[in-house]
Amino acid sequence: MGDKQVLLRGLPKVDEVLQDERLVLFYETMPRPLIVDTVREAVGDVRNGILEGTVDRGLSQDEIMDRITGILSEKKKRTMRRVLNATGVVLHTNLGRARLSSNASGAVWEIMDAYCTLEYDLKSGTRGSRHAIVEGIIKKVTGAEAAMAVNNNAAATMLALAALARGKEVVVSRGELVEVGGSFRIPDVMSESGAFLKEVGTTNKTRISDYRSAYKEGVTGCFMKVHTSNYRIVGFTEDVKLEQMAQLGRELGLPVIYDMGNGLMADLKRYGLDEPTVTDALKSGADVVLFSGDKLLGGPQAGILIGKKEYIDKMKEHPLARAFRVDKMTLAALEATFLQYIDQEAALKEIPVLKMICASPLELKERAEMLGVMLKAACPDLRVQVESCRDQVGGGSAPTCELEGYGVAVWKEGLSAQRMERKLRKAPVPLIVRVNHDRVLVDVRTLSDEEFLPAVEAFSGMEGGES
Ligand SMILES: *Cc1c(COP(=O)(O)O)cnc(C)c1O
């Protein structure tokens, strides 16, 4: 008991700790009450430890300050943080899908902390339309008659159906009833729109005659085709081409909607990516085409609707358009991204998603060798080896496409790959890697050159031992 009293008396006073110069940096960047609470808690924890007998020696002021600055550093970290994606999955859903081009992030940066022309026409000095910000450029690069942007492609689907087929039937092939991920199913979105799903055909075969016989005058609202973005049906299959559906739609006076998901603007067949492009979709004669802003388009999260003016106008006027409208930062990024597509060849080099998909194996190998050299120089204890690997487009896109990539395999005697992975994830700039055959693989496709240095830094202090 006497010992405990001595230890308790030796505890620093909260007021004293608050004066400690090691807290100066925290006072500059954190609210004072948060620091006071943390100090109280930390000193209180030690006091309780002494009383309960779990702390049986005097802690020096240094030790206590280390604890406090440790806790404060943790509290300072935001939940939303940048990470280094070394997984080789280009559109990594968990890591924010598309990383924006520098043009797009620059556009956001410019208007972010300023007033901007969101709904203001500088020429006339009167109210403008936020739809007009991206409509002109989307029309220009896609050749569509009209265009609008909403929050995401799921919202685009719902808006299109609500505006064009509410209370009516939407005819869709059974082979195209997609679940996008996160248990998000296209049929559920359709029913929420107030349209009724009318399934036709079978999982593997749907014919144009199925659409024709599903049609009922006054009951059918539209035909819809959904791109099977994240799966393929192979073997004994038959599906109806968009051209055929568009033809039948015209004959019956019905709009044909195409949910293409990916929003690929440039033809990437020569890079091994066999996905329909936005221009193909329009050429096929679809009346409305919808796609994501942050899949293969490589822009911010958004849903893009393009097509016939009479239909897009109906959507703009629908009450859901207000509920689904995008904010100024998204519009800025979207406009900048679409502007880059005026020069397609430049877009392939400047839009990160496209650049990463188009990177040649040779280029990736050289970059992996470079990273390997940097790693060896910084961490001589690590075993490092450049390896070829298979990368993915990701984001539920191009499921059968395997990209030939390169990475640096890293391992260390006495340290499991799982433990290494965990440490990398907790680095100041977290490095997200794949684990392969008890080695960690740092894939260079999804790392930019500027990210090599922080990636190497994530490995420093990899001394084995504790987690
Ligand atoms: C990804 C996808 C969606 C959903 O798009 P979000 O932008 O994620 O809402 C809808 N339809 C298809 C075919 C898709 O591939």
The ligand as an SDF file (V2000), in Angstrom:
LIG
                    3D

 15 15  0  0  0  0  0  0  0  0999 V2000
  -21.2020   -0.4920  -62.1130 C   0  0  0  0  0  0  0  0  0  0  0  0
  -22.4810   -0.6440  -62.7740 C   0  0  0  0  0  0  0  0  0  0  0  0
  -23.6150    0.0120  -62.2740 C   0  0  0  0  0  0  0  0  0  0  0  0
  -23.5730    0.8720  -61.0510 C   0  0  0  0  0  0  0  0  0  0  0  0
  -22.7920    1.9890  -61.2810 O   0  0  0  0  0  0  0  0  0  0  0  0
  -22.3930    2.9440  -60.0460 P   0  0  0  0  0  0  0  0  0  0  0  0
  -21.7620    4.1100  -60.6980 O   0  0  0  0  0  0  0  0  0  0  0  0
  -21.4770    2.1330  -59.1950 O   0  0  0  0  0  0  0  0  0  0  0  0
  -23.6470    3.2800  -59.3290 O   0  0  0  0  0  0  0  0  0  0  0  0
  -24.8050   -0.1670  -62.9380 C   0  0  0  0  0  0  0  0  0  0  0  0
  -24.8840   -0.9590  -64.0360 N   0  0  0  0  0  0  0  0  0  0  0  0
  -23.8200   -1.6130  -64.5310 C   0  0  0  0  0  0  0  0  0  0  0  0
  -23.9860   -2.4660  -65.7470 C   0  0  0  0  0  0  0  0  0  0  0  0
  -22.5810   -1.4730  -63.9220 C   0  0  0  0  0  0  0  0  0  0  0  0
  -21.5190   -2.1060  -64.4100 O   0  0  0  0  0  0  0  0  0  0  0  0
  1  2  1  0
  2  3  1  0
  2 14  2  0
  3  4  1  0
  3 10  2  0
  4  5  1  0
  5  6  1  0
  6  7  2  0
  6  8  1  0
  6  9  1  0
 10 11  1  0
 11 12  2  0
 12 13  1  0
 12 14  1  0
 14 15  1  0
M  END
$$$$
